[in-house]
Structure formats: C-alpha cells, structure tokens
Amino acid sequence: FVERLAAERGLTGWVRNNDDGSVEAVLQGLPDDLKACIEEMHRGSPLARVESVAVDWRTPEKQFDEFKVISS
C-alpha cells in the first residue's frame, strides 16, 4: 500500500513491516506530496486496520534515489 502511494507521488525512501504488526516508513519528497501520502496512510488500504499514524518531520540525513520495500 505505502509502496503504491509513494510511486503515485514520486516519493523516495523505504517501508518495512515490523514483527509487531506495525509499519515503518521513511519518505522524502515535496511537502504537498508527503502530506497527501500521510492522509492516505491514516485511512489505510481496504484490507488494513489503521490504529494510529505517528509522523516525525526531520531534515534528511541521507537523500534517497528510489523507494524500496525492506524485508524485516
């Protein structure tokens, strides 16, 4: 789901599913595209149950060239 959102908005970074059922992502892109992606994440995919979304805005330490799905 997050991979598709990132592709639709031209975002870079990564996403991974954690063992506790949570999802962690680092996204880079234009502010409006990031905000739109976060709004969609609050809704989640039709098959997901989203309990909460925590957002931590930071200045990038590293610039990503692509978006990757990381296996845990």
All heavy atoms as a GROMACS GRO file, in nm:
protein
  567
    1PHE      N    1   0.082  -0.119   0.000
    1PHE     CA    2   0.000   0.000   0.000
    1PHE      C    3   0.088   0.126   0.000
    1PHE      O    4   0.068   0.216  -0.081
    1PHE     CB    5  -0.094  -0.003   0.121
    1PHE     CG    6  -0.178   0.120   0.137
    1PHE    CD1    7  -0.284   0.145   0.052
    1PHE    CD2    8  -0.152   0.211   0.238
    1PHE    CE1    9  -0.363   0.258   0.066
    1PHE    CE2   10  -0.231   0.324   0.254
    1PHE     CZ   11  -0.336   0.348   0.168
    2VAL      N   12   0.182   0.133   0.092
    2VAL     CA   13   0.269   0.251   0.101
    2VAL      C   14   0.358   0.261  -0.022
    2VAL      O   15   0.383   0.370  -0.072
    2VAL     CB   16   0.354   0.248   0.231
    2VAL    CG1   17   0.451   0.365   0.236
    2VAL    CG2   18   0.264   0.250   0.353
    3GLU      N   19   0.402   0.148  -0.074
    3GLU     CA   20   0.484   0.149  -0.196
    3GLU      C   21   0.405   0.212  -0.311
    3GLU      O   22   0.458   0.294  -0.387
    3GLU     CB   23   0.525   0.007  -0.231
    3GLU     CG   24   0.611  -0.002  -0.356
    3GLU     CD   25   0.649  -0.144  -0.390
    3GLU    OE1   26   0.576  -0.239  -0.352
    3GLU    OE2   27   0.752  -0.161  -0.456
    4ARG      N   28   0.277   0.176  -0.323
    4ARG     CA   29   0.194   0.233  -0.430
    4ARG      C   30   0.175   0.383  -0.409
    4ARG      O   31   0.185   0.461  -0.504
    4ARG     CB   32   0.058   0.163  -0.434
    4ARG     CG   33  -0.034   0.219  -0.543
    4ARG     CD   34  -0.170   0.153  -0.545
    4ARG     NE   35  -0.244   0.160  -0.420
    4ARG     CZ   36  -0.313   0.266  -0.378
    4ARG    NH1   37  -0.316   0.376  -0.452
    4ARG    NH2   38  -0.378   0.264  -0.264
    5LEU      N   39   0.149   0.424  -0.284
    5LEU     CA   40   0.132   0.567  -0.255
    5LEU      C   41   0.258   0.646  -0.292
    5LEU      O   42   0.250   0.754  -0.350
    5LEU     CB   43   0.100   0.589  -0.107
    5LEU     CG   44  -0.032   0.535  -0.055
    5LEU    CD1   45  -0.042   0.559   0.095
    5LEU    CD2   46  -0.149   0.599  -0.127
    6ALA      N   47   0.372   0.592  -0.255
    6ALA     CA   48   0.500   0.659  -0.285
    6ALA      C   49   0.521   0.671  -0.436
    6ALA      O   50   0.561   0.776  -0.486
    6ALA     CB   51   0.615   0.584  -0.220
    7ALA      N   52   0.491   0.564  -0.508
    7ALA     CA   53   0.509   0.566  -0.654
    7ALA      C   54   0.416   0.669  -0.719
    7ALA      O   55   0.457   0.742  -0.809
    7ALA     CB   56   0.484   0.427  -0.712
    8GLU      N   57   0.292   0.675  -0.673
    8GLU     CA   58   0.195   0.770  -0.730
    8GLU      C   59   0.239   0.915  -0.710
    8GLU      O   60   0.204   1.001  -0.790
    8GLU     CB   61   0.058   0.750  -0.664
    8GLU     CG   62  -0.012   0.623  -0.707
    8GLU     CD   63  -0.140   0.598  -0.628
    8GLU    OE1   64  -0.171   0.674  -0.533
    8GLU    OE2   65  -0.209   0.500  -0.661
    9ARG      N   66   0.312   0.941  -0.605
    9ARG     CA   67   0.350   1.080  -0.574
    9ARG      C   68   0.498   1.109  -0.597
    9ARG      O   69   0.546   1.215  -0.564
    9ARG     CB   70   0.313   1.109  -0.429
    9ARG     CG   71   0.163   1.116  -0.413
    9ARG     CD   72   0.120   1.115  -0.269
    9ARG     NE   73  -0.026   1.127  -0.261
    9ARG     CZ   74  -0.109   1.027  -0.285
    9ARG    NH1   75  -0.064   0.909  -0.319
    9ARG    NH2   76  -0.239   1.044  -0.275
   10GLY      N   77   0.571   1.012  -0.652
   10GLY     CA   78   0.712   1.032  -0.682
   10GLY      C   79   0.799   1.047  -0.557
   10GLY      O   80   0.902   1.116  -0.561
   11LEU      N   81   0.761   0.979  -0.449
   11LEU     CA   82   0.838   0.986  -0.325
   11LEU      C   83   0.949   0.882  -0.324
   11LEU      O   84   0.938   0.778  -0.388
   11LEU     CB   85   0.746   0.963  -0.205
   11LEU     CG   86   0.627   1.058  -0.192
   11LEU    CD1   87   0.541   1.019  -0.073
   11LEU    CD2   88   0.674   1.202  -0.180
   12THR      N   89   1.054   0.910  -0.251
   12THR     CA   90   1.163   0.816  -0.233
   12THR      C   91   1.172   0.778  -0.085
   12THR      O   92   1.110   0.842   0.000
   12THR     CB   93   1.297   0.876  -0.280
   12THR    OG1   94   1.324   0.996  -0.204
   12THR    CG2   95   1.296   0.909  -0.428
   13GLY      N   96   1.250   0.674  -0.057
   13GLY     CA   97   1.269   0.630   0.081
   13GLY      C   98   1.250   0.481   0.093
   13GLY      O   99   1.286   0.405   0.002
   14TRP      N  100   1.188   0.436   0.202
   14TRP     CA  101   1.167   0.294   0.224
   14TRP      C  102   1.049   0.268   0.316
   14TRP      O  103   1.003   0.358   0.386
   14TRP     CB  104   1.292   0.227   0.279
   14TRP     CG  105   1.348   0.287   0.405
   14TRP    CD1  106   1.447   0.381   0.414
   14TRP    CD2  107   1.308   0.259   0.540
   14TRP    NE1  108   1.470   0.413   0.544
   14TRP    CE2  109   1.387   0.339   0.626
   14TRP    CE3  110   1.214   0.176   0.598
   14TRP    CZ2  111   1.374   0.337   0.764
   14TRP    CZ3  112   1.200   0.174   0.737
   14TRP    CH2  113   1.281   0.253   0.817
   15VAL      N  114   1.002   0.142   0.316
   15VAL     CA  115   0.895   0.097   0.404
   15VAL      C  116   0.926  -0.046   0.445
   15VAL      O  117   0.988  -0.122   0.370
   15VAL     CB  118   0.756   0.105   0.337
   15VAL    CG1  119   0.744   0.012   0.219
   15VAL    CG2  120   0.645   0.081   0.438
   16ARG      N  121   0.887  -0.082   0.568
   16ARG     CA  122   0.902  -0.222   0.613
   16ARG      C  123   0.792  -0.256   0.713
   16ARG      O  124   0.744  -0.170   0.788
   16ARG     CB  125   1.038  -0.247   0.673
   16ARG     CG  126   1.059  -0.186   0.809
   16ARG     CD  127   1.190  -0.231   0.872
   16ARG     NE  128   1.221  -0.141   0.981
   16ARG     CZ  129   1.341  -0.093   1.007
   16ARG    NH1  130   1.443  -0.127   0.931
   16ARG    NH2  131   1.361  -0.012   1.108
   17ASN      N  132   0.752  -0.381   0.711
   17ASN     CA  133   0.660  -0.436   0.810
   17ASN      C  134   0.742  -0.485   0.927
   17ASN      O  135   0.838  -0.560   0.909
   17ASN     CB  136   0.580  -0.552   0.751
   17ASN     CG  137   0.487  -0.508   0.642
   17ASN    OD1  138   0.433  -0.398   0.645
   17ASN    ND2  139   0.467  -0.593   0.544
   18ASN      N  140   0.705  -0.444   1.048
   18ASN     CA  141   0.775  -0.488   1.168
   18ASN      C  142   0.709  -0.613   1.225
   18ASN      O  143   0.592  -0.642   1.197
   18ASN     CB  144   0.776  -0.375   1.271
   18ASN     CG  145   0.857  -0.256   1.223
   18ASN    OD1  146   0.963  -0.273   1.163
   18ASN    ND2  147   0.808  -0.136   1.248
   19ASP      N  148   0.782  -0.686   1.306
   19ASP     CA  149   0.732  -0.811   1.364
   19ASP      C  150   0.609  -0.791   1.452
   19ASP      O  151   0.529  -0.882   1.468
   19ASP     CB  152   0.843  -0.879   1.446
   19ASP     CG  153   0.956  -0.931   1.358
   19ASP    OD1  154   0.933  -0.954   1.237
   19ASP    OD2  155   1.069  -0.947   1.410
   20ASP      N  156   0.592  -0.671   1.508
   20ASP     CA  157   0.478  -0.645   1.596
   20ASP      C  158   0.352  -0.604   1.520
   20ASP      O  159   0.251  -0.568   1.578
   20ASP     CB  160   0.513  -0.538   1.700
   20ASP     CG  161   0.546  -0.403   1.638
   20ASP    OD1  162   0.537  -0.387   1.512
   20ASP    OD2  163   0.579  -0.310   1.714
   21GLY      N  164   0.357  -0.609   1.386
   21GLY     CA  165   0.242  -0.575   1.304
   21GLY      C  166   0.237  -0.430   1.260
   21GLY      O  167   0.152  -0.391   1.181
   22SER      N  168   0.330  -0.349   1.311
   22SER     CA  169   0.335  -0.209   1.270
   22SER      C  170   0.411  -0.196   1.138
   22SER      O  171   0.476  -0.289   1.093
   22SER     CB  172   0.403  -0.124   1.379
   22SER     OG  173   0.540  -0.161   1.392
   23VAL      N  174   0.397  -0.081   1.079
   23VAL     CA  175   0.466  -0.049   0.954
   23VAL      C  176   0.550   0.076   0.978
   23VAL      O  177   0.502   0.173   1.036
   23VAL     CB  178   0.366  -0.025   0.839
   23VAL    CG1  179   0.438   0.016   0.711
   23VAL    CG2  180   0.280  -0.148   0.816
   24GLU      N  181   0.674   0.073   0.934
   24GLU     CA  182   0.765   0.187   0.948
   24GLU      C  183   0.806   0.234   0.810
   24GLU      O  184   0.835   0.152   0.723
   24GLU     CB  185   0.887   0.143   1.029
   24GLU     CG  186   0.984   0.251   1.063
   24GLU     CD  187   1.097   0.200   1.149
   24GLU    OE1  188   1.105   0.079   1.178
   24GLU    OE2  189   1.180   0.284   1.187
   25ALA      N  190   0.808   0.365   0.790
   25ALA     CA  191   0.846   0.418   0.659
   25ALA      C  192   0.926   0.546   0.676
   25ALA      O  193   0.905   0.623   0.771
   25ALA     CB  194   0.721   0.447   0.576
   26VAL      N  195   1.015   0.569   0.582
   26VAL     CA  196   1.086   0.696   0.568
   26VAL      C  197   1.054   0.744   0.427
   26VAL      O  198   1.077   0.671   0.330
   26VAL     CB  199   1.239   0.679   0.586
   26VAL    CG1  200   1.312   0.807   0.551
   26VAL    CG2  201   1.271   0.635   0.729
   27LEU      N  202   0.998   0.862   0.418
   27LEU     CA  203   0.955   0.916   0.289
   27LEU      C  204   1.020   1.051   0.264
   27LEU      O  205   1.030   1.133   0.356
   27LEU     CB  206   0.803   0.933   0.287
   27LEU     CG  207   0.721   0.808   0.312
   27LEU    CD1  208   0.575   0.844   0.335
   27LEU    CD2  209   0.735   0.712   0.197
   28GLN      N  210   1.062   1.075   0.141
   28GLN     CA  211   1.118   1.204   0.101
   28GLN      C  212   1.047   1.249  -0.025
   28GLN      O  213   1.014   1.169  -0.112
   28GLN     CB  214   1.268   1.193   0.073
   28GLN     CG  215   1.349   1.160   0.195
   28GLN     CD  216   1.497   1.144   0.162
   28GLN    OE1  217   1.537   1.133   0.046
   28GLN    NE2  218   1.579   1.140   0.266
   29GLY      N  219   1.022   1.379  -0.033
   29GLY     CA  220   0.958   1.436  -0.150
   29GLY      C  221   0.909   1.576  -0.121
   29GLY      O  222   0.943   1.636  -0.018
   30LEU      N  223   0.828   1.628  -0.209
   30LEU     CA  224   0.772   1.761  -0.192
   30LEU      C  225   0.671   1.761  -0.077
   30LEU      O  226   0.597   1.663  -0.058
   30LEU     CB  227   0.705   1.807  -0.321
   30LEU     CG  228   0.798   1.823  -0.442
   30LEU    CD1  229   0.718   1.854  -0.567
   30LEU    CD2  230   0.902   1.930  -0.415
   31PRO      N  231   0.666   1.868   0.001
   31PRO     CA  232   0.576   1.873   0.117
   31PRO      C  233   0.431   1.837   0.087
   31PRO      O  234   0.370   1.760   0.163
   31PRO     CB  235   0.589   2.017   0.167
   31PRO     CG  236   0.726   2.059   0.124
   31PRO     CD  237   0.748   1.990  -0.009
   32ASP      N  238   0.375   1.888  -0.020
   32ASP     CA  239   0.235   1.857  -0.052
   32ASP      C  240   0.216   1.709  -0.083
   32ASP      O  241   0.114   1.650  -0.046
   32ASP     CB  242   0.185   1.942  -0.169
   32ASP     CG  243   0.162   2.087  -0.130
   32ASP    OD1  244   0.155   2.116  -0.008
   32ASP    OD2  245   0.150   2.171  -0.220
   33ASP      N  246   0.313   1.648  -0.150
   33ASP     CA  247   0.305   1.506  -0.181
   33ASP      C  248   0.318   1.422  -0.053
   33ASP      O  249   0.249   1.322  -0.036
   33ASP     CB  250   0.414   1.466  -0.281
   33ASP     CG  251   0.392   1.526  -0.418
   33ASP    OD1  252   0.274   1.540  -0.458
   33ASP    OD2  253   0.491   1.559  -0.485
   34LEU      N  254   0.406   1.464   0.037
   34LEU     CA  255   0.420   1.394   0.164
   34LEU      C  256   0.292   1.402   0.246
   34LEU      O  257   0.246   1.302   0.302
   34LEU     CB  258   0.538   1.452   0.244
   34LEU     CG  259   0.676   1.426   0.184
   34LEU    CD1  260   0.780   1.513   0.254
   34LEU    CD2  261   0.712   1.279   0.196
   35LYS      N  262   0.233   1.520   0.254
   35LYS     CA  263   0.110   1.539   0.331
   35LYS      C  264  -0.004   1.455   0.273
   35LYS      O  265  -0.080   1.393   0.347
   35LYS     CB  266   0.072   1.686   0.334
   35LYS     CG  267   0.165   1.768   0.420
   35LYS     CD  268   0.132   1.917   0.412
   35LYS     CE  269   0.238   1.997   0.486
   35LYS     NZ  270   0.220   2.141   0.468
   36ALA      N  271  -0.015   1.449   0.140
   36ALA     CA  272  -0.120   1.368   0.076
   36ALA      C  273  -0.099   1.220   0.107
   36ALA      O  274  -0.194   1.147   0.134
   36ALA     CB  275  -0.121   1.393  -0.075
   37CYS      N  276   0.025   1.175   0.105
   37CYS     CA  277   0.056   1.035   0.134
   37CYS      C  278   0.020   1.003   0.280
   37CYS      O  279  -0.041   0.899   0.308
   37CYS     CB  280   0.204   1.010   0.108
   37CYS     SG  281   0.252   0.836   0.125
   38ILE      N  282   0.053   1.092   0.371
   38ILE     CA  283   0.021   1.071   0.513
   38ILE      C  284  -0.130   1.065   0.534
   38ILE      O  285  -0.179   0.982   0.611
   38ILE     CB  286   0.087   1.180   0.599
   38ILE    CG1  287   0.239   1.162   0.595
   38ILE    CG2  288   0.033   1.178   0.741
   38ILE    CD1  289   0.317   1.281   0.648
   39GLU      N  290  -0.205   1.150   0.465
   39GLU     CA  291  -0.351   1.144   0.475
   39GLU      C  292  -0.405   1.008   0.433
   39GLU      O  293  -0.493   0.952   0.497
   39GLU     CB  294  -0.415   1.255   0.390
   39GLU     CG  295  -0.400   1.393   0.449
   39GLU     CD  296  -0.459   1.501   0.358
   39GLU    OE1  297  -0.543   1.468   0.272
   39GLU    OE2  298  -0.420   1.617   0.375
   40GLU      N  299  -0.351   0.955   0.324
   40GLU     CA  300  -0.393   0.823   0.276
   40GLU      C  301  -0.353   0.715   0.377
   40GLU      O  302  -0.426   0.618   0.397
   40GLU     CB  303  -0.331   0.792   0.140
   40GLU     CG  304  -0.390   0.870   0.026
   40GLU     CD  305  -0.533   0.828  -0.006
   40GLU    OE1  306  -0.566   0.708   0.009
   40GLU    OE2  307  -0.611   0.915  -0.044
   41MET      N  308  -0.238   0.730   0.440
   41MET     CA  309  -0.193   0.632   0.538
   41MET      C  310  -0.287   0.629   0.659
   41MET      O  311  -0.309   0.523   0.718
   41MET     CB  312  -0.051   0.662   0.582
   41MET     CG  313   0.052   0.641   0.472
   41MET     SD  314   0.210   0.711   0.515
   41MET     CE  315   0.300   0.567   0.559
   42HIS      N  316  -0.346   0.740   0.694
   42HIS     CA  317  -0.443   0.743   0.804
   42HIS      C  318  -0.565   0.658   0.770
   42HIS      O  319  -0.624   0.597   0.859
   42HIS     CB  320  -0.486   0.888   0.834
   42HIS     CG  321  -0.389   0.962   0.920
   42HIS    ND1  322  -0.387   0.952   1.057
   42HIS    CD2  323  -0.290   1.049   0.887
   42HIS    CE1  324  -0.292   1.030   1.104
   42HIS    NE2  325  -0.231   1.089   1.003
   43ARG      N  326  -0.604   0.656   0.644
   43ARG     CA  327  -0.718   0.576   0.600
   43ARG      C  328  -0.679   0.429   0.584
   43ARG      O  329  -0.756   0.340   0.614
   43ARG     CB  330  -0.774   0.629   0.469
   43ARG     CG  331  -0.853   0.758   0.486
   43ARG     CD  332  -0.924   0.797   0.359
   43ARG     NE  333  -0.839   0.870   0.266
   43ARG     CZ  334  -0.812   1.000   0.274
   43ARG    NH1  335  -0.861   1.071   0.373
   43ARG    NH2  336  -0.736   1.060   0.185
   44GLY      N  337  -0.560   0.406   0.531
   44GLY     CA  338  -0.511   0.271   0.509
   44GLY      C  339  -0.573   0.206   0.388
   44GLY      O  340  -0.662   0.260   0.323
   45SER      N  341  -0.524   0.088   0.356
   45SER     CA  342  -0.579   0.011   0.244
   45SER      C  343  -0.712  -0.051   0.288
   45SER      O  344  -0.740  -0.061   0.407
   45SER     CB  345  -0.481  -0.098   0.202
   45SER     OG  346  -0.480  -0.202   0.297
   46PRO      N  347  -0.792  -0.096   0.192
   46PRO     CA  348  -0.921  -0.158   0.227
   46PRO      C  349  -0.908  -0.280   0.319
   46PRO      O  350  -0.998  -0.310   0.395
   46PRO     CB  351  -0.979  -0.198   0.092
   46PRO     CG  352  -0.914  -0.108  -0.006
   46PRO     CD  353  -0.776  -0.082   0.047
   47LEU      N  354  -0.794  -0.347   0.316
   47LEU     CA  355  -0.775  -0.467   0.396
   47LEU      C  356  -0.703  -0.440   0.528
   47LEU      O  357  -0.681  -0.533   0.607
   47LEU     CB  358  -0.696  -0.572   0.316
   47LEU     CG  359  -0.761  -0.616   0.185
   47LEU    CD1  360  -0.668  -0.712   0.110
   47LEU    CD2  361  -0.896  -0.680   0.211
   48ALA      N  362  -0.667  -0.316   0.554
   48ALA     CA  363  -0.589  -0.283   0.674
   48ALA      C  364  -0.677  -0.220   0.782
   48ALA      O  365  -0.782  -0.163   0.754
   48ALA     CB  366  -0.478  -0.185   0.638
   49ARG      N  367  -0.630  -0.232   0.905
   49ARG     CA  368  -0.691  -0.160   1.016
   49ARG      C  369  -0.585  -0.067   1.072
   49ARG      O  370  -0.486  -0.112   1.131
   49ARG     CB  371  -0.737  -0.258   1.125
   49ARG     CG  372  -0.813  -0.186   1.236
   49ARG     CD  373  -0.852  -0.280   1.348
   49ARG     NE  374  -0.737  -0.297   1.434
   49ARG     CZ  375  -0.696  -0.413   1.483
   49ARG    NH1  376  -0.758  -0.523   1.453
   49ARG    NH2  377  -0.591  -0.420   1.561
   50VAL      N  378  -0.601   0.062   1.052
   50VAL     CA  379  -0.505   0.160   1.099
   50VAL      C  380  -0.548   0.209   1.236
   50VAL      O  381  -0.656   0.264   1.253
   50VAL     CB  382  -0.494   0.279   1.000
   50VAL    CG1  383  -0.398   0.384   1.052
   50VAL    CG2  384  -0.452   0.231   0.862
   51GLU      N  385  -0.462   0.186   1.335
   51GLU     CA  386  -0.492   0.230   1.470
   51GLU      C  387  -0.436   0.369   1.496
   51GLU      O  388  -0.495   0.449   1.567
   51GLU     CB  389  -0.437   0.130   1.572
   51GLU     CG  390  -0.509  -0.003   1.565
   51GLU     CD  391  -0.454  -0.104   1.664
   51GLU    OE1  392  -0.364  -0.070   1.742
   51GLU    OE2  393  -0.502  -0.219   1.661
   52SER      N  394  -0.318   0.397   1.441
   52SER     CA  395  -0.258   0.529   1.457
   52SER      C  396  -0.148   0.548   1.353
   52SER      O  397  -0.096   0.452   1.299
   52SER     CB  398  -0.200   0.547   1.598
   52SER     OG  399  -0.090   0.459   1.616
   53VAL      N  400  -0.116   0.673   1.328
   53VAL     CA  401  -0.005   0.710   1.240
   53VAL      C  402   0.075   0.816   1.314
   53VAL      O  403   0.021   0.920   1.352
   53VAL     CB  404  -0.055   0.766   1.105
   53VAL    CG1  405   0.062   0.814   1.020
   53VAL    CG2  406  -0.136   0.662   1.030
   54ALA      N  407   0.202   0.788   1.337
   54ALA     CA  408   0.291   0.884   1.401
   54ALA      C  409   0.381   0.944   1.294
   54ALA      O  410   0.436   0.871   1.211
   54ALA     CB  411   0.375   0.816   1.508
   55VAL      N  412   0.393   1.075   1.294
   55VAL     CA  413   0.474   1.144   1.194
   55VAL      C  414   0.582   1.223   1.266
   55VAL      O  415   0.555   1.294   1.363
   55VAL     CB  416   0.387   1.239   1.109
   55VAL    CG1  417   0.473   1.314   1.008
   55VAL    CG2  418   0.276   1.162   1.040
   56ASP      N  419   0.704   1.209   1.218
   56ASP     CA  420   0.819   1.280   1.274
   56ASP      C  421   0.889   1.350   1.158
   56ASP      O  422   0.960   1.286   1.081
   56ASP     CB  423   0.912   1.181   1.343
   56ASP     CG  424   1.029   1.247   1.413
   56ASP    OD1  425   1.031   1.370   1.424
   56ASP    OD2  426   1.120   1.174   1.456
   57TRP      N  427   0.864   1.481   1.143
   57TRP     CA  428   0.924   1.557   1.034
   57TRP      C  429   1.070   1.587   1.069
   57TRP      O  430   1.099   1.638   1.177
   57TRP     CB  431   0.850   1.689   1.012
   57TRP     CG  432   0.710   1.669   0.966
   57TRP    CD1  433   0.599   1.662   1.043
   57TRP    CD2  434   0.666   1.654   0.831
   57TRP    NE1  435   0.487   1.643   0.966
   57TRP    CE2  436   0.525   1.638   0.835
   57TRP    CE3  437   0.731   1.651   0.708
   57TRP    CZ2  438   0.450   1.620   0.720
   57TRP    CZ3  439   0.655   1.633   0.594
   57TRP    CH2  440   0.517   1.618   0.601
   58ARG      N  441   1.160   1.554   0.978
   58ARG     CA  442   1.304   1.579   1.001
   58ARG      C  443   1.370   1.628   0.873
   58ARG      O  444   1.324   1.600   0.763
   58ARG     CB  445   1.376   1.449   1.040
   58ARG     CG  446   1.330   1.390   1.168
   58ARG     CD  447   1.414   1.269   1.199
   58ARG     NE  448   1.360   1.195   1.311
   58ARG     CZ  449   1.412   1.085   1.356
   58ARG    NH1  450   1.519   1.034   1.299
   58ARG    NH2  451   1.358   1.023   1.458
   59THR      N  452   1.482   1.694   0.891
   59THR     CA  453   1.568   1.729   0.778
   59THR      C  454   1.643   1.601   0.740
   59THR      O  455   1.699   1.535   0.827
   59THR     CB  456   1.668   1.839   0.817
   59THR    OG1  457   1.594   1.953   0.861
   59THR    CG2  458   1.757   1.877   0.700
   60PRO      N  459   1.641   1.564   0.612
   60PRO     CA  460   1.705   1.438   0.572
   60PRO      C  461   1.854   1.435   0.602
   60PRO      O  462   1.926   1.532   0.576
   60PRO     CB  463   1.682   1.431   0.422
   60PRO     CG  464   1.577   1.530   0.391
   60PRO     CD  465   1.581   1.632   0.499
   61GLU      N  466   1.898   1.323   0.659
   61GLU     CA  467   2.042   1.299   0.679
   61GLU      C  468   2.102   1.236   0.555
   61GLU      O  469   2.220   1.247   0.530
   61GLU     CB  470   2.064   1.207   0.798
   61GLU     CG  471   2.018   1.268   0.929
   61GLU     CD  472   2.030   1.170   1.046
   61GLU    OE1  473   2.093   1.064   1.030
   61GLU    OE2  474   1.974   1.202   1.152
   62LYS      N  475   2.018   1.167   0.479
   62LYS     CA  476   2.059   1.096   0.358
   62LYS      C  477   1.952   1.119   0.252
   62LYS      O  478   1.834   1.118   0.283
   62LYS     CB  479   2.071   0.947   0.389
   62LYS     CG  480   2.098   0.860   0.269
   62LYS     CD  481   2.099   0.714   0.306
   62LYS     CE  482   2.118   0.629   0.183
   62LYS     NZ  483   2.115   0.486   0.211
   63GLN      N  484   1.993   1.138   0.128
   63GLN     CA  485   1.899   1.156   0.018
   63GLN      C  486   1.879   1.022  -0.051
   63GLN      O  487   1.975   0.957  -0.092
   63GLN     CB  488   1.954   1.258  -0.082
   63GLN     CG  489   1.853   1.305  -0.183
   63GLN     CD  490   1.743   1.389  -0.121
   63GLN    OE1  491   1.764   1.461  -0.024
   63GLN    NE2  492   1.624   1.379  -0.176
   64PHE      N  493   1.755   0.977  -0.063
   64PHE     CA  494   1.725   0.851  -0.130
   64PHE      C  495   1.698   0.876  -0.278
   64PHE      O  496   1.636   0.976  -0.314
   64PHE     CB  497   1.603   0.784  -0.066
   64PHE     CG  498   1.626   0.740   0.076
   64PHE    CD1  499   1.580   0.816   0.183
   64PHE    CD2  500   1.696   0.624   0.104
   64PHE    CE1  501   1.603   0.778   0.313
   64PHE    CE2  502   1.719   0.584   0.235
   64PHE     CZ  503   1.672   0.661   0.340
   65ASP      N  504   1.743   0.782  -0.361
   65ASP     CA  505   1.724   0.791  -0.507
   65ASP      C  506   1.600   0.717  -0.555
   65ASP      O  507   1.554   0.739  -0.667
   65ASP     CB  508   1.845   0.734  -0.581
   65ASP     CG  509   1.971   0.814  -0.554
   65ASP    OD1  510   1.961   0.935  -0.528
   65ASP    OD2  511   2.080   0.753  -0.559
   66GLU      N  512   1.548   0.626  -0.472
   66GLU     CA  513   1.436   0.542  -0.512
   66GLU      C  514   1.355   0.506  -0.387
   66GLU      O  515   1.392   0.542  -0.276
   66GLU     CB  516   1.485   0.416  -0.581
   66GLU     CG  517   1.574   0.331  -0.494
   66GLU     CD  518   1.636   0.213  -0.568
   66GLU    OE1  519   1.600   0.190  -0.685
   66GLU    OE2  520   1.718   0.144  -0.510
   67PHE      N  521   1.249   0.431  -0.408
   67PHE     CA  522   1.169   0.381  -0.297
   67PHE      C  523   1.186   0.231  -0.291
   67PHE      O  524   1.176   0.162  -0.393
   67PHE     CB  525   1.020   0.416  -0.315
   67PHE     CG  526   0.941   0.388  -0.190
   67PHE    CD1  527   0.934   0.482  -0.090
   67PHE    CD2  528   0.878   0.265  -0.173
   67PHE    CE1  529   0.864   0.454   0.027
   67PHE    CE2  530   0.809   0.237  -0.058
   67PHE     CZ  531   0.802   0.333   0.043
   68LYS      N  532   1.212   0.178  -0.170
   68LYS     CA  533   1.235   0.034  -0.154
   68LYS      C  534   1.144  -0.023  -0.046
   68LYS      O  535   1.111   0.046   0.051
   68LYS     CB  536   1.380   0.008  -0.109
   68LYS     CG  537   1.484   0.041  -0.212
   68LYS     CD  538   1.621   0.002  -0.158
   68LYS     CE  539   1.728   0.036  -0.260
   68LYS     NZ  540   1.861  -0.002  -0.212
   69VAL      N  541   1.108  -0.148  -0.065
   69VAL     CA  542   1.042  -0.226   0.039
   69VAL      C  543   1.150  -0.309   0.103
   69VAL      O  544   1.220  -0.386   0.036
   69VAL     CB  545   0.931  -0.317  -0.020
   69VAL    CG1  546   0.871  -0.405   0.089
   69VAL    CG2  547   0.824  -0.233  -0.087
   70ILE      N  548   1.167  -0.294   0.234
   70ILE     CA  549   1.272  -0.364   0.308
   70ILE      C  550   1.210  -0.483   0.379
   70ILE      O  551   1.110  -0.469   0.450
   70ILE     CB  552   1.340  -0.271   0.409
   70ILE    CG1  553   1.406  -0.154   0.337
   70ILE    CG2  554   1.441  -0.347   0.494
   70ILE    CD1  555   1.465  -0.050   0.429
   71SER      N  556   1.273  -0.600   0.365
   71SER     CA  557   1.228  -0.718   0.437
   71SER      C  558   1.284  -0.713   0.577
   71SER      O  559   1.399  -0.677   0.598
   71SER     CB  560   1.279  -0.845   0.368
   71SER     OG  561   1.231  -0.851   0.237
   72SER      N  562   1.198  -0.750   0.675
   72SER     CA  563   1.248  -0.747   0.813
   72SER      C  564   1.320  -0.872   0.851
   72SER      O  565   1.323  -0.969   0.789
   72SER     CB  566   1.137  -0.721   0.913
   72SER     OG  567   1.010  -0.754   0.872
   0.00000   0.00000   0.00000
